[in-house]
Amino acid sequence: MPDILSSAPDDPSGALVDQVMAVAHLPPTASVAVIGHHTLPLLLALMRRGCECVRSLRPDTVAPDGEAADLAWIVDVASEDELCEALQAARRRTGASGRVIVEGTECVCRTGLAAIRDRAASAGFVVVSFDHRAGRLVFRPAGSRPQAR
């Protein structure tokens, strides 16, 4: 499986960002919060692709702002506790209609994608889609209506 963190800076076309935005069904100008430890390459790729509002959050640090985001993209968390913190931060940021994407290949959960799904359910999310090949899960808030395509 490709390592998203090492491939992002060498991806001038923004293919990874394009994939994530497509799977989230969001326009390139969407507001995105990237949650994790090594987020700079992804922030830069998002800005190159036209995201108007991009921010980086660490799961183990309180964020100074509370701006809403259309997408919270969780990458590179160091533990299951950090995943839970990241999911709570994502819940606060995305509100009732945003999307949350978790890069499962970068998550240290002992039981993989099933553990991520369970942690997300505890945070009030339901699975919208998943990509086994990329190890990526997409969630929406449990009470929200699915987006029309």
VOBAGU-475921 format. One record per residue: residue in one letter; x, y, z of N, C-alpha, C in turn. Coordinates in pm, 1 decimal. Example, Ala and Ser with C-alpha at 12.3 -4.5 7.8 and 13.67 -1.06 7.14 Angstrom:
<recs>
+-------+----------+----------+----------+----------+----------+----------+----------+----------+----------+
: volum :     n_c1 :     n_c2 :     n_c3 :    ca_c1 :    ca_c2 :    ca_c3 :     c_c1 :     c_c2 :     c_c3 :
+-------+----------+----------+----------+----------+----------+----------+----------+----------+----------+
:     A :   1319.0 :   -569.0 :    780.0 :   1230.0 :   -450.0 :    780.0 :   1320.0 :   -330.0 :    780.0 :
:     S :   1285.0 :   -225.0 :    708.0 :   1367.0 :   -106.0 :    714.0 :   1290.0 :      3.0 :    787.0 :
+-------+----------+----------+----------+----------+----------+----------+----------+----------+----------+
</recs>
This chain:
<recs>
+-------+----------+----------+----------+----------+----------+----------+----------+----------+----------+
: volum :     n_c1 :     n_c2 :     n_c3 :    ca_c1 :    ca_c2 :    ca_c3 :     c_c1 :     c_c2 :     c_c3 :
+-------+----------+----------+----------+----------+----------+----------+----------+----------+----------+
:     M :     83.9 :   -118.3 :      0.0 :      0.0 :      0.0 :      0.0 :     88.2 :    124.3 :      0.0 :
:     P :     48.0 :    229.0 :    -72.2 :    129.2 :    350.3 :    -76.4 :    123.2 :    424.7 :     56.4 :
:     D :    233.2 :    485.2 :     95.6 :    241.1 :    566.3 :    215.4 :    197.2 :    707.5 :    179.1 :
:     I :     83.4 :    752.4 :    232.4 :     28.3 :    881.0 :    190.5 :    117.8 :    996.9 :    229.7 :
:     L :    188.4 :    984.8 :    339.9 :    268.3 :   1097.5 :    384.6 :    392.8 :   1117.0 :    299.6 :
:     S :    454.0 :   1009.0 :    254.6 :    573.3 :   1026.0 :    173.0 :    538.9 :   1054.0 :     27.6 :
:     S :    421.5 :   1015.2 :    -17.1 :    386.9 :   1038.7 :   -156.9 :    329.9 :   1177.8 :   -181.0 :
:     A :    274.2 :   1241.2 :    -78.8 :    209.2 :   1370.4 :    -98.3 :    302.8 :   1479.2 :   -148.7 :
:     P :    424.2 :   1498.5 :    -92.3 :    506.4 :   1609.5 :   -140.9 :    556.0 :   1588.7 :   -283.1 :
:     D :    569.9 :   1465.6 :   -328.6 :    618.3 :   1436.6 :   -462.6 :    504.2 :   1425.9 :   -562.2 :
:     D :    387.0 :   1471.9 :   -525.6 :    269.1 :   1457.1 :   -608.2 :    224.3 :   1594.1 :   -656.9 :
:     P :    295.6 :   1651.9 :   -754.4 :    260.7 :   1787.2 :   -797.8 :    121.9 :   1797.1 :   -859.4 :
:     S :     68.4 :   1687.9 :   -909.2 :    -65.7 :   1694.4 :   -968.1 :   -175.2 :   1690.8 :   -863.0 :
:     G :   -139.2 :   1663.1 :   -742.5 :   -239.7 :   1659.6 :   -636.6 :   -331.2 :   1540.2 :   -646.0 :
:     A :   -283.3 :   1429.1 :   -700.1 :   -369.5 :   1311.8 :   -720.1 :   -429.1 :   1261.4 :   -588.6 :
:     L :   -350.2 :   1260.9 :   -483.1 :   -401.9 :   1213.6 :   -355.2 :   -514.1 :   1303.3 :   -305.8 :
:     V :   -493.2 :   1432.5 :   -312.6 :   -596.4 :   1527.8 :   -271.5 :   -719.2 :   1513.3 :   -360.1 :
:     D :   -699.7 :   1497.2 :   -489.0 :   -812.6 :   1476.7 :   -579.7 :   -893.6 :   1353.8 :   -540.3 :
:     Q :   -824.6 :   1244.9 :   -505.4 :   -893.5 :   1122.2 :   -463.3 :   -975.9 :   1145.7 :   -337.8 :
:     V :   -915.6 :   1211.7 :   -240.1 :   -984.2 :   1235.8 :   -113.3 :  -1104.1 :   1327.6 :   -133.6 :
:     M :  -1086.8 :   1434.1 :   -207.9 :  -1198.4 :   1526.2 :   -230.4 :  -1310.4 :   1458.7 :   -310.6 :
:     A :  -1272.4 :   1371.7 :   -403.9 :  -1373.9 :   1300.3 :   -483.1 :  -1452.5 :   1202.7 :   -396.9 :
:     V :  -1383.5 :   1128.0 :   -312.7 :  -1452.7 :   1029.7 :   -229.3 :  -1540.4 :   1099.0 :   -124.5 :
:     A :  -1503.7 :   1221.0 :    -86.1 :  -1584.7 :   1298.0 :      8.4 :  -1696.7 :   1375.6 :    -61.9 :
:     H :  -1695.8 :   1375.7 :   -196.1 :  -1795.2 :   1448.5 :   -276.3 :  -1793.6 :   1597.4 :   -244.1 :
:     L :  -1671.7 :   1653.4 :   -239.3 :  -1656.2 :   1795.6 :   -209.7 :  -1584.1 :   1866.1 :   -324.0 :
:     P :  -1613.9 :   1994.8 :   -343.5 :  -1544.1 :   2071.1 :   -447.6 :  -1401.5 :   2103.6 :   -401.8 :
:     P :  -1313.4 :   2137.6 :   -493.9 :  -1175.4 :   2170.6 :   -456.6 :  -1164.2 :   2290.5 :   -363.0 :
:     T :  -1266.7 :   2374.0 :   -356.4 :  -1262.4 :   2493.8 :   -272.7 :  -1313.4 :   2469.5 :   -130.3 :
:     A :  -1341.1 :   2346.1 :    -94.9 :  -1396.2 :   2313.9 :     37.0 :  -1300.1 :   2352.7 :    149.1 :
:     S :  -1357.3 :   2372.7 :    266.0 :  -1279.8 :   2400.3 :    386.4 :  -1237.3 :   2266.5 :    447.6 :
:     V :  -1105.8 :   2250.4 :    475.7 :  -1053.4 :   2120.8 :    520.9 :   -967.7 :   2138.4 :    645.3 :
:     A :   -989.6 :   2051.7 :    742.9 :   -903.9 :   2042.5 :    861.1 :   -831.7 :   1908.4 :    852.3 :
:     V :   -698.6 :   1912.9 :    849.8 :   -618.5 :   1790.1 :    847.1 :   -571.2 :   1766.4 :    989.1 :
:     I :   -604.1 :   1648.7 :   1042.8 :   -573.7 :   1617.6 :   1182.6 :   -470.0 :   1506.6 :   1187.7 :
:     G :   -357.0 :   1534.1 :   1250.6 :   -251.3 :   1434.9 :   1262.0 :   -120.1 :   1500.7 :   1299.2 :
:     H :    -10.7 :   1427.0 :   1284.2 :    119.8 :   1477.6 :   1325.1 :    204.0 :   1533.1 :   1210.5 :
:     H :    200.5 :   1473.2 :   1095.0 :    283.8 :   1514.9 :    982.2 :    193.6 :   1559.5 :    868.4 :
:     T :    135.5 :   1676.7 :    884.5 :     30.0 :   1720.4 :    793.7 :     73.9 :   1823.5 :    689.4 :
:     L :    191.7 :   1881.4 :    704.2 :    233.4 :   1989.1 :    614.6 :    227.5 :   1951.5 :    466.5 :
:     P :    278.9 :   1834.7 :    425.3 :    270.2 :   1801.6 :    282.0 :    125.7 :   1798.0 :    230.1 :
:     L :     33.9 :   1751.7 :    314.9 :   -106.5 :   1745.8 :    273.6 :   -168.5 :   1885.0 :    269.2 :
:     L :   -133.7 :   1970.3 :    365.6 :   -183.3 :   2108.0 :    363.5 :   -139.6 :   2179.5 :    236.9 :
:     L :    -13.2 :   2163.7 :    202.1 :     38.0 :   2228.4 :     81.7 :    -31.1 :   2174.7 :    -43.9 :
:     A :    -52.5 :   2044.6 :    -49.3 :   -121.5 :   1985.6 :   -164.8 :   -264.5 :   2036.8 :   -174.6 :
:     L :   -333.4 :   2049.7 :    -60.7 :   -469.7 :   2103.1 :    -61.3 :   -471.8 :   2247.5 :   -111.3 :
:     M :   -377.3 :   2327.5 :    -64.6 :   -371.8 :   2467.0 :   -110.1 :   -342.1 :   2475.8 :   -258.8 :
:     R :   -252.6 :   2389.2 :   -308.3 :   -223.3 :   2388.6 :   -452.2 :   -345.0 :   2350.4 :   -534.0 :
:     R :   -434.3 :   2270.7 :   -475.8 :   -553.0 :   2225.6 :   -548.1 :   -669.8 :   2322.3 :   -533.3 :
:     G :   -654.4 :   2431.7 :   -457.5 :   -757.7 :   2534.0 :   -453.2 :   -841.5 :   2541.4 :   -327.5 :
:     C :   -809.7 :   2465.1 :   -224.1 :   -887.0 :   2476.0 :    -99.8 :   -870.5 :   2615.7 :    -43.0 :
:     E :   -983.2 :   2680.1 :    -14.3 :   -981.5 :   2818.3 :     31.7 :   -948.0 :   2832.1 :    179.3 :
:     C :   -978.5 :   2731.3 :    256.7 :   -953.9 :   2737.8 :    400.4 :   -900.2 :   2602.1 :    444.8 :
:     V :   -772.0 :   2598.0 :    477.9 :   -705.8 :   2474.4 :    517.2 :   -639.1 :   2497.7 :    651.6 :
:     R :   -653.4 :   2401.5 :    741.1 :   -586.9 :   2414.1 :    870.2 :   -535.5 :   2279.1 :    914.9 :
:     S :   -435.4 :   2280.8 :   1001.4 :   -376.5 :   2159.5 :   1056.2 :   -404.4 :   2154.6 :   1204.9 :
:     L :   -446.1 :   2038.9 :   1252.9 :   -472.5 :   2018.9 :   1395.0 :   -396.8 :   1895.7 :   1443.1 :
:     R :   -346.0 :   1902.6 :   1564.1 :   -283.0 :   1785.6 :   1625.8 :   -384.2 :   1723.7 :   1720.8 :
:     P :   -398.7 :   1592.0 :   1719.4 :   -498.5 :   1528.8 :   1805.3 :   -466.9 :   1540.9 :   1954.0 :
:     D :   -342.8 :   1566.9 :   1989.3 :   -303.6 :   1573.3 :   2130.5 :   -291.2 :   1716.0 :   2182.6 :
:     T :   -340.4 :   1814.1 :   2106.2 :   -327.9 :   1954.7 :   2143.2 :   -461.7 :   2024.6 :   2121.2 :
:     V :   -498.6 :   2111.4 :   2214.0 :   -622.1 :   2187.2 :   2199.3 :   -602.5 :   2292.5 :   2090.6 :
:     A :   -696.2 :   2299.9 :   1998.6 :   -689.5 :   2397.0 :   1889.0 :   -734.2 :   2533.8 :   1939.4 :
:     P :   -666.8 :   2639.6 :   1895.9 :   -703.2 :   2773.6 :   1942.3 :   -831.4 :   2828.0 :   1879.4 :
:     D :   -876.4 :   2768.5 :   1771.5 :   -997.5 :   2816.6 :   1705.4 :  -1099.1 :   2703.7 :   1697.4 :
:     G :  -1214.3 :   2735.4 :   1651.3 :  -1318.7 :   2634.4 :   1635.7 :  -1388.9 :   2645.9 :   1503.0 :
:     E :  -1316.2 :   2689.9 :   1400.6 :  -1376.6 :   2710.5 :   1269.7 :  -1436.0 :   2581.1 :   1214.6 :
:     A :  -1550.5 :   2594.9 :   1152.0 :  -1616.0 :   2479.9 :   1089.7 :  -1538.3 :   2437.0 :    965.5 :
:     A :  -1551.3 :   2309.9 :    931.3 :  -1485.8 :   2255.8 :    811.9 :  -1583.4 :   2163.8 :    739.4 :
:     D :  -1571.9 :   2163.1 :    607.3 :  -1651.8 :   2070.4 :    526.8 :  -1598.6 :   1928.5 :    539.7 :
:     L :  -1467.8 :   1917.1 :    562.1 :  -1401.4 :   1787.2 :    571.1 :  -1296.6 :   1790.5 :    680.7 :
:     A :  -1296.7 :   1686.8 :    763.2 :  -1187.2 :   1662.3 :    857.1 :  -1117.2 :   1536.9 :    807.0 :
:     W :   -989.2 :   1549.7 :    778.7 :   -910.2 :   1440.4 :    720.9 :   -809.7 :   1396.5 :    826.8 :
:     I :   -831.0 :   1278.7 :    882.2 :   -747.3 :   1227.7 :    991.2 :   -637.5 :   1139.9 :    933.4 :
:     V :   -513.9 :   1181.1 :    957.9 :   -396.3 :   1108.9 :    908.5 :   -295.4 :   1095.5 :   1021.9 :
:     D :   -219.1 :    990.0 :   1021.5 :   -101.5 :    978.9 :   1107.5 :   -128.4 :   1003.4 :   1255.6 :
:     V :   -222.3 :    930.0 :   1313.7 :   -240.7 :    935.9 :   1458.7 :   -153.9 :    828.9 :   1523.8 :
:     A :   -104.6 :    856.8 :   1643.1 :     -4.6 :    771.5 :   1705.9 :    -61.4 :    663.0 :   1796.4 :
:     S :   -190.6 :    669.9 :   1828.8 :   -248.2 :    570.2 :   1919.5 :   -399.8 :    569.0 :   1904.0 :
:     E :   -463.2 :    470.9 :   1964.7 :   -609.4 :    466.3 :   1961.2 :   -668.9 :    582.5 :   2038.8 :
:     D :   -601.7 :    625.3 :   2146.5 :   -649.2 :    742.6 :   2220.4 :   -646.5 :    866.7 :   2131.6 :
:     E :   -538.4 :    882.7 :   2055.1 :   -530.4 :    996.8 :   1963.4 :   -637.7 :    988.1 :   1855.8 :
:     L :   -668.2 :    867.4 :   1809.6 :   -775.4 :    852.1 :   1711.5 :   -907.0 :    901.7 :   1771.1 :
:     C :   -934.8 :    864.3 :   1895.3 :  -1057.7 :    909.8 :   1961.0 :  -1059.9 :   1061.7 :   1975.1 :
:     E :   -946.1 :   1120.8 :   2014.1 :   -936.9 :   1266.9 :   2023.7 :   -957.3 :   1331.8 :   1887.1 :
:     A :   -897.8 :   1273.4 :   1785.1 :   -911.4 :   1327.9 :   1649.3 :  -1055.9 :   1319.3 :   1601.8 :
:     L :  -1122.0 :   1209.9 :   1631.0 :  -1262.7 :   1195.1 :   1590.9 :  -1351.2 :   1296.5 :   1663.4 :
:     Q :  -1324.0 :   1323.1 :   1790.1 :  -1401.1 :   1424.1 :   1863.2 :  -1377.4 :   1563.2 :   1804.4 :
:     A :  -1251.1 :   1593.6 :   1771.5 :  -1220.7 :   1722.1 :   1707.8 :  -1290.0 :   1732.4 :   1572.1 :
:     A :  -1290.6 :   1622.7 :   1498.4 :  -1357.9 :   1620.2 :   1368.0 :  -1507.5 :   1642.8 :   1384.7 :
:     R :  -1565.2 :   1584.3 :   1486.5 :  -1709.2 :   1599.3 :   1512.1 :  -1743.5 :   1745.2 :   1539.3 :
:     R :  -1659.9 :   1810.9 :   1620.8 :  -1683.3 :   1952.5 :   1651.9 :  -1668.7 :   2039.4 :   1526.8 :
:     R :  -1574.6 :   2007.1 :   1440.7 :  -1546.5 :   2088.2 :   1321.4 :  -1648.0 :   2069.6 :   1209.7 :
:     T :  -1692.5 :   1946.0 :   1189.7 :  -1775.6 :   1917.1 :   1072.5 :  -1924.6 :   1934.8 :   1096.2 :
:     G :  -1966.4 :   1945.3 :   1219.0 :  -2107.5 :   1969.8 :   1248.3 :  -2198.7 :   1859.6 :   1197.0 :
:     A :  -2316.6 :   1900.4 :   1150.1 :  -2418.7 :   1804.1 :   1110.2 :  -2408.6 :   1759.4 :    965.1 :
:     S :  -2325.5 :   1826.2 :    883.9 :  -2325.6 :   1791.2 :    741.8 :  -2187.7 :   1762.7 :    683.1 :
:     G :  -2082.2 :   1779.6 :    759.5 :  -1948.7 :   1757.5 :    706.4 :  -1912.2 :   1611.1 :    694.0 :
:     R :  -1797.7 :   1587.2 :    635.8 :  -1745.7 :   1451.6 :    617.8 :  -1616.2 :   1436.2 :    695.7 :
:     V :  -1589.0 :   1313.1 :    734.6 :  -1464.3 :   1279.0 :    802.7 :  -1402.1 :   1163.2 :    727.5 :
:     I :  -1274.8 :   1176.3 :    694.5 :  -1201.9 :   1067.9 :    629.4 :  -1088.2 :   1027.0 :    721.6 :
:     V :  -1076.2 :    897.2 :    744.0 :   -967.1 :    843.5 :    824.7 :   -880.9 :    756.2 :    735.3 :
:     E :   -752.6 :    788.2 :    732.2 :   -655.6 :    708.3 :    657.5 :   -615.3 :    590.9 :    746.7 :
:     G :   -677.6 :    477.7 :    724.1 :   -657.8 :    360.5 :    808.6 :   -519.2 :    301.2 :    802.5 :
:     T :   -448.9 :    315.2 :    690.1 :   -314.7 :    258.3 :    680.4 :   -217.3 :    333.4 :    768.6 :
:     E :   -249.8 :    457.1 :    805.5 :   -162.7 :    536.4 :    891.8 :   -204.3 :    528.6 :   1037.6 :
:     C :   -310.1 :    454.7 :   1067.8 :   -361.5 :    445.4 :   1203.3 :   -302.5 :    323.1 :   1272.7 :
:     V :   -270.3 :    337.6 :   1399.8 :   -206.4 :    228.6 :   1473.7 :   -306.4 :    140.3 :   1548.4 :
:     C :   -432.6 :    144.2 :   1511.5 :   -533.2 :     62.6 :   1578.9 :   -499.4 :    -84.7 :   1563.9 :
:     R :   -510.0 :   -155.7 :   1674.2 :   -470.3 :   -296.3 :   1676.1 :   -552.8 :   -384.4 :   1583.2 :
:     T :   -678.6 :   -353.9 :   1567.6 :   -763.5 :   -438.9 :   1484.8 :   -804.5 :   -372.2 :   1354.3 :
:     G :   -728.7 :   -273.8 :   1311.3 :   -745.7 :   -216.6 :   1179.1 :   -873.0 :   -137.4 :   1156.7 :
:     L :   -927.9 :   -153.0 :   1036.2 :  -1042.8 :    -73.2 :    994.0 :  -1165.7 :    -95.7 :   1080.9 :
:     A :  -1182.9 :   -217.7 :   1133.6 :  -1297.2 :   -244.6 :   1220.6 :  -1289.3 :   -160.6 :   1347.9 :
:     A :  -1170.9 :   -145.7 :   1404.2 :  -1153.6 :    -64.0 :   1524.5 :  -1181.1 :     82.5 :   1493.4 :
:     I :  -1138.0 :    128.8 :   1378.2 :  -1163.6 :    267.4 :   1338.5 :  -1314.0 :    290.0 :   1326.2 :
:     R :  -1382.2 :    196.7 :   1261.3 :  -1528.4 :    207.8 :   1246.7 :  -1596.3 :    212.7 :   1383.5 :
:     D :  -1553.5 :    127.2 :   1476.3 :  -1613.2 :    124.2 :   1609.8 :  -1588.1 :    254.1 :   1685.4 :
:     R :  -1467.4 :    305.8 :   1676.1 :  -1434.4 :    432.3 :   1743.4 :  -1515.7 :    547.0 :   1682.4 :
:     A :  -1531.4 :    546.2 :   1551.9 :  -1609.5 :    650.0 :   1485.1 :  -1756.8 :    641.6 :   1524.8 :
:     A :  -1810.0 :    521.5 :   1536.6 :  -1948.7 :    504.5 :   1579.8 :  -1967.9 :    560.5 :   1720.5 :
:     S :  -1870.3 :    538.6 :   1806.4 :  -1876.5 :    592.5 :   1942.6 :  -1874.0 :    745.3 :   1942.6 :
:     A :  -1810.3 :    803.6 :   1842.1 :  -1803.8 :    949.5 :   1829.8 :  -1925.2 :   1006.2 :   1756.9 :
:     G :  -2017.7 :    920.6 :   1713.3 :  -2139.9 :    967.7 :   1648.5 :  -2137.2 :    970.4 :   1497.6 :
:     F :  -2051.6 :    886.8 :   1437.1 :  -2041.1 :    880.9 :   1291.3 :  -2089.0 :    746.7 :   1237.9 :
:     V :  -2131.8 :    747.5 :   1111.0 :  -2163.2 :    624.1 :   1039.6 :  -2078.4 :    620.8 :    912.4 :
:     V :  -2050.1 :    500.0 :    866.0 :  -1967.8 :    482.6 :    745.8 :  -2048.1 :    520.2 :    622.2 :
:     V :  -1988.1 :    602.2 :    537.1 :  -2046.6 :    638.2 :    408.4 :  -1986.8 :    548.8 :    300.9 :
:     S :  -1854.0 :    533.1 :    304.7 :  -1785.8 :    447.3 :    208.2 :  -1649.6 :    408.3 :    263.8 :
:     F :  -1588.5 :    310.3 :    196.4 :  -1455.4 :    266.8 :    236.2 :  -1381.4 :    218.5 :    113.4 :
:     D :  -1251.9 :    225.2 :    123.6 :  -1165.1 :    180.2 :     15.8 :  -1062.7 :     86.6 :     77.8 :
:     H :  -1083.7 :    -44.4 :     58.4 :   -992.3 :   -142.1 :    118.1 :   -850.4 :   -126.3 :     65.0 :
:     R :   -838.6 :    -97.1 :    -62.1 :   -705.8 :    -85.9 :   -122.5 :   -626.9 :     29.8 :    -61.2 :
:     A :   -690.7 :    143.7 :    -42.9 :   -624.1 :    260.0 :     15.4 :   -629.5 :    258.9 :    167.7 :
:     G :   -714.2 :    173.8 :    225.5 :   -730.0 :    173.3 :    370.1 :   -795.1 :    300.9 :    420.9 :
:     R :   -890.5 :    351.4 :    347.1 :   -952.6 :    480.7 :    375.7 :  -1100.7 :    459.8 :    408.9 :
:     L :  -1146.9 :    523.9 :    516.3 :  -1287.2 :    519.8 :    556.0 :  -1345.1 :    660.6 :    550.8 :
:     V :  -1468.9 :    672.8 :    503.9 :  -1538.1 :    801.5 :    497.2 :  -1660.8 :    791.5 :    586.7 :
:     F :  -1678.7 :    893.7 :    672.2 :  -1789.6 :    895.8 :    767.9 :  -1870.7 :   1022.9 :    752.0 :
:     R :  -1994.4 :   1016.4 :    800.7 :  -2080.5 :   1133.1 :    814.6 :  -2143.3 :   1125.1 :    953.2 :
:     P :  -2194.0 :   1236.5 :   1004.9 :  -2261.4 :   1232.0 :   1135.6 :  -2381.9 :   1138.5 :   1130.8 :
:     A :  -2405.1 :   1065.7 :   1239.2 :  -2509.3 :    962.9 :   1242.7 :  -2649.0 :   1017.8 :   1214.4 :
:     G :  -2681.1 :   1136.7 :   1257.3 :  -2814.8 :   1190.2 :   1237.6 :  -2836.1 :   1262.4 :   1107.1 :
:     S :  -2731.8 :   1280.4 :   1027.0 :  -2745.1 :   1359.0 :    903.8 :  -2797.9 :   1273.6 :    789.6 :
:     R :  -2851.9 :   1341.7 :    692.0 :  -2902.6 :   1274.7 :    572.9 :  -2788.8 :   1259.4 :    473.8 :
:     P :  -2783.6 :   1147.9 :    400.9 :  -2680.7 :   1130.3 :    297.0 :  -2692.2 :   1240.0 :    191.5 :
:     Q :  -2578.6 :   1279.3 :    134.5 :  -2577.4 :   1380.6 :     28.4 :  -2631.4 :   1322.6 :    -99.8 :
:     A :  -2707.4 :   1404.8 :   -173.0 :  -2755.5 :   1364.5 :   -304.9 :  -2638.6 :   1370.5 :   -402.1 :
:     R :  -2636.8 :   1279.7 :   -497.0 :  -2529.9 :   1278.6 :   -597.6 :  -2577.6 :   1329.9 :   -728.7 :
+-------+----------+----------+----------+----------+----------+----------+----------+----------+----------+
</recs>
